[in-house]
Amino acid sequence: MPAVQLALQHLGKQPAPLRNYELQFHFADSKCDNAKALKAFFEAIFYGPKHLMVFGGLCSSVTSIIAQSLKAWNLPQLSFAATLPALANKRRYPNLFRIVPSNSAVNPALVKFLSNYGWRRVGTLTQLEERFTEVQKNLAEHLKQAGVELVEAQWFSGDPCAAIKTLKENDVRIVIGQFDEFSAAKVFCCVYHLDMFGLKYQWILSGWSETSWWTHTGTSSCSAQSVLSAMEGAVSVDFETLSSQHIRGVSGRTPQEYKQEYDKRCMLKGLGSSKFHGFAYDGTWVVAKALTRVMETLKYREKYSAHRNFTVTEREMANMILQAMSDTKFFGVTGQVLFRNGERVATIKFAQFQAGREVQVGEYSNITDRLEFAGPIWFKGHERTRDHTHVYPQRMEISMVLYSILASISVLGILVTIVFLFFNIQNHNHRVAQMSSPSLNTLLILGTLLSYSFIFLFGLDGSYVPEGVFDALCAIRIWLISIGHSTAFGAMLAKMWRLHLIYESISFRKRNIKNYMLIGIVCGLLLVDMCLLTSLQVLDPLRGTVKEFSLEFDPHGRDFAIRPFLEHCENIHMNIWMMIMYLYKTLLVLLSCVLAWKTRHSNTLTLSHSRCTWISVCIAGPLSVIGAFLALLTRDQPNVQFCIVGVIIITCCSVTLSLVFIPEIILMRTDPDGASLSNTKQTDSSASSSMTLISTALIDLLQSDNKYLTMCISEVFIYVIMLIPEVLYLAALPCLFVLFFNVLLVDECISLTDVFLCSVQRRLSLQLPILHHAYLPSIGGVDASCSTPSFGAQHGQEPPSFTGMVHLTDMK
């Protein structure tokens, strides 16, 4: 009211044509109540006098409800305090003009300010009220058009701490706050507790510029000093309520001179200052100038009209007033007054809180789209705040020292392996080498060479090879290790299978195993590998993939962080392929270990390499399986993974080659001709008995004699059964059991036709000594002191029929 009264006073002192007219206001206080506002509006229309315009109101809700009905009444409206962005909708409020800028008018200035400092990543914190949410939505559109990323948009109605914490977790450094001064104390109290101020953060408060609000902390748990510390350096942006330029405006006074008169008038009336008093003052001038222009136009038309009774309709009058306001342009106390589509083209000011006070630092003009700085923006550090943590990508690569050590050992292993290869080829006809299958040894050497070579490729990453080459490297790696593993373990599996047959089968000579059968086992395993690897390469090939890890912030508090990343080989269905591959390899290793365990007791010199082979299998097998699973568990630790894989491969290959070839080399040097091998064969009875060739004639003779003995014993058994009624039951019972077990043992002798007769003699002497010494000679059995068959008479004579029965009866 003091500003309007002051404007009317100044208008009365203006020259013609303004002083030719007098503005008369009909004041009504709605108290921001829609019902009271409507009642006052209808009473003014009903009781008169005739009104030309509506000036106001102060509250956006009242302005909105009045403005929607003005089209029907043909009344223009000029608002000096309603800043709600929704009022800019001309389809809904066609007769509404605003001399006060909309709250969303600061958004173009904000985008310009962000661009000036190169901030391309921001977040918003918005209070859940319509006047703030509408501004935030409009700001999001402007940010999108300017290419600024809105990282996180948080809303709050009560406690803002959760929303602020979310902004911090998303590494939002530039925060645009849209809330009133009553919530500001709570916001900056949370900012203080979460340490979201200072060097790393920049707060921009949009849409309000109230002073000394921090002294009213309200229900917050922080003191005014804590709030001031948190908001130190924060920038506020709002439309300019009073121009800072020392230019005499339409009233002949500068904004500063007007402010002095306004403050004096308020002091005399005991009133407080209002934020919108300058817009009320300039608005009064807009009304006066617009109505004066319309009146002068009507006078001119009436004077030069051809019609004597010149009249203007209410609608025409309203349109003329609206057009006059749209054309109004002058410099007022709030700056340049200019309308664009019914909205004030505003000047936006930027201020910063420095040392507890607000200092104006810049100004943006919507007319010229220029941002000018009155003073420097103060930043806590030596440079401007960054819009995000500066992240330095760091490749997790294998240590060069570790790679050099394992690569050097692998080179040494490859050289030793080549020496063993030449040794195996040169001595493949030697008797000792023949026992260990030179062909399988060659395959074993090839498998270890591939495994050694895998170490070189496994230690390479994107820092050593280009991106396209790294994809090919992924395929080469898995082919090398898979083929190498299957070749080496396939050769040892074939050896163990052959040794198992030698050890378990007495008639090994009848089941002679050729080398091509053993090589076929290895080829079969390689065929399975080829099928799996080809399917993998065609259906789901391995490609270089970059895996990023969580940020590692600087421990000294500097504003940067390190994001480790790892390059590794991966495909879409990685887990399925690895499960199939590991299951197949584990079964191969398990089968080799089982066969090695079964043949661990073969101690003959002929099979002497079996001991070293099963030891190497039992060491390399479990190690390879354990290493594969440890490699999976340490995928995110390249140095640990490379060390485990490299050490296990080198250990398995070195142990296997050493146990296979070093005993052969020692034996060949001590016995170049293999003579000791033949002597040992003759002295080792347990092993030589299973390996000595038994003549076919002797085997046939033993089978004939066994059949004859079986027939004789059967006749004796039948005869004894016939005598049971004539003898005492208790005396005959032991004989029945003796004869019954004798039959079982003879049946066993028949089945073991490949065993020496002396073996049968020992079994009978151990299990049935009474039968052997007492009864077998009588029925044509075997002499206890003889190692050849004897039937009580010379072989070839007719065997006795029932001599044993008379003996048995006498003893009975």
Secondary structure, DSSP 8 states (H G I E B T S, - for coil): -HHHHHHHHHHTTS-TTGGG----------TT-HHHHHHHHHHHHHH------EE--SSHHHHHHHHTTHHHHT--EEESS---GGGG-TTT-TTEEESS--GGGHHHHHHHHHHHTT--EEEEEEESSHHHHHHHHHHHHHHHHHT-EEEEEEEESS--HHHHHHHHHTT--EEEEE--HHHHHHHHHHHHHTT--STT-EEEEES---SSGGG--TT-SS-HHHHHHHHTT-EEEEE-SS--S----TTSS-HHHHHHHHHHHHHHHT----TTHHHHHHHHHHHHHHHHHHHHHHHHHHHH-SSSS----HHHHHHHHHHHHHH-EEEETTEEEEEETTEE--EEEEEEEETTEEEEEEEEETTTTEEEESS----SSSS---SS-EEEEEE----HHHHHHHHHHHHHHHHHHHHHHHHHHHTTTSHHHHHT-HHHHHHHHHHHHHHHHHHHHHT--TTTS-HHHHHHHHHHHHHHHHHHHHHHHHHHHHHHHHHHHHHH-TTGGGG---HHHHHHHHHHHHHHHHHHHHHHHHHS--EEEEEE---EE-TT--SEEEEEEEEEEE-TTHHHHHHHHHHHHHHHHHHHHHHHHHTTT---STTHHHHHHHHHHHHHHHHHHHHHHHHHHTTT-HHHHHHHHHHHHHHHHHHHHHHHHHHHHHHHHH-TT-HHHHHHHHH-HHHHHHHS---HHHHHHHHHHHHHHHHHHHHHHHHHHHTGGGS-HHHHHHHHHHHHHHHHHHHHHHH-TTS-HHHHHHHHHHH-HHIIIIITTTTT---TT-SS---SS-TTS---SSHHHHHHHHH-
